[in-house]
């Protein structure tokens, strides 16, 4: 059944004669759901705390951490991954996924380096800093938003569109990180 759904959905999304414009639904979801989450104290606090630790990391350290994350996927010990999947911010993200009635496939937040701070579930990599979800949000400043294309996501095993937005410090208005929410494409139709 999953194969049939995936094949049919891929044809619908990819077919030029049947192109679907997901942007209005994504904008609506951003305004009704995601914006308030990006301001939640659990999210802002977690990003601020991690920025205090990772702010001085150079690119080599970031790449080493990303490689460690990838090597830990499926391993018994996951010292890089576990802190991202546990704690108040990760719990907050999982609550949002659970309350979405299947609309959300994943949520993760990133620090000023583009490193994962908290996630609702395992992501395929730790460093998002070289991807549009980060460069088009945090890299563009406060208020920046990035709407990704509908794509098959290996982590969630669904067709999804990612909605990403810059997270700012409410006291200063300065960007501190970003949040990305994967929305099941079927819920955007």
N, C-alpha and C positions, 0 to 999 in steps of 0.2 A: 504494500500500500504506500509506504514511504517513497519508494522509487517512482510509482505512478504519479503521486503528488508532485514530487520534485521535477520530474520530466515535464509534466503538464504546466507547472508554474514557470519553469525555465522558458518554455516555448512562448508562454503568454508575455513574459517580461522582455524577452529578447526579440520577439517577432516585430519587424518594422511596421507591419500593417496594424498591429495590435499594441503598440507602445502605450504604456501606462505612465501617466504623470503622477508621481508620488509626492511631489513637492508640497502641494497644498495640505495634504494630510500630515506630512512631516512637520510643517510649520505649525499646524494646529496642535499637534502632540507636544511640540516644544513649548508652546505658550501655556497649555493647560496642565502639563505635568512636569516637564524637565526643569524649567526655570526655577521653580521653588526648591527643587532638590539641590540645585547648584549653590543655593544660599544657606542650606541647612548647616547648623553649627557642627554636626558630626563630620560633614564633608570638609568644610572650611578648616576645622581644627586638625583633622588628619593630614590634609595637604600642608598646612602650615608647619606641623610637627616634622613631617618628612623633609620639607624644604630646609629646615634648620640642620638636618643631617646631610642631605645630598647636595646642598647649594655649592659646595666647593669641589664636587667631583669633576674630574676631567673626562674627556671623551673615552679614553682608554678604560677608565674605571666603569663607565656606563656600559661599554661593550662587554667587559668582563662579567658584569652583573647579568646582562642579557644572555650571554653564553651559559652562565651558571643556571639561570632559570630554565633555559631550553633543555639542558642536561638533566635537570631534576624532574621534568615531566615524566610521570610514570614510575619514578624511583620511590623507594621506601622512605628515605629521608629527603625532606624538601625545605631546607633552611632559608632559601630565598623566597620560595612561593608561599609557605605557610603564613608569614606575617601579613601578606596581602589578602589572604582569604579568611582571616580571623579578625576579631575586634569589632568595635562599635560601628565603624564606617562600613565594613563589609556586611555586617548584620543589617544595617540601614539599607544598603543596596539590595540585598536578598529580599528584604521586606517589600521593596518597590517591585521587584520581579514577581514575587508571590501575589501581590495585590493587583497585578496587571491583567489577570485572567488570560495569560498566554501571549499578550501583546509584546512583552519585552523578553528578549532572548538572553541579554546580558547587559550589565552596566559595569563600568570601571572608571576610576578617577586616576588622574596623573598629576605628578608634581611639576615644578618648573623645569625640570630636566626632561620630562616626558616619560619618566619611570612610573610604573603602576604603584599606586598608594594603597588602594583597596579595590576589590572586585567581587562581583556576585558569584563568580565561578572562574575556573581556570582559563587563562588566555594563552595563546600560542607563544607569546613572547612578553618580555618584561618592559622593554623599551619601545615606546610608541613615538618617540621624539622625531623620527624621520618620516612619519606618516602624516597625511593631510589632516587626520582627525586632531592632531596636535599642532602642526605648523599653521593650519588655517584658523585655529582658535587662539591658543595661548600666544602663538607667534604674531598674531594680528592685534592682540590687545583686548581690553574689556569690551564686552558686548559682541564679540566675534562668534559666528556660528558656521558650522560646516555640515552640509547635508551630503552624505555619501550615496553612491549608487546602490541599487539593489544588487546584492551579490550573494553567492553561496558562502556561508561562513563555516570554516572547518571547526572552530571551537564550539559553536552552538549547533552545528549540523542542520542549519536552516537557511532559507533565503531571507535575508534581512537587509535593512537599510540602517546605517548608523547616523545618529544625530549627535553632534558634538558641539559643546559650547565652552567658552572660557569661564573659569571660576575666578572670582575676584574676592579680595579681602573686603568685607563690608565696612571696615573702619577707614580704609584708605582708598578704596576703589581700584587698587592696583591688581593686575592679574597675578594669580599664584599657581594656577594649574588649569586643568581641563577635565571635563566629564564627557564620556561617550556612552550613549544608550543605543543598543541594538534593538530595533523594532522589527518583529516578524512582518514580512512584506504582505502577507495575507490580511493583516489587521489594518493595513494602509489603503486597502482597495475599497 
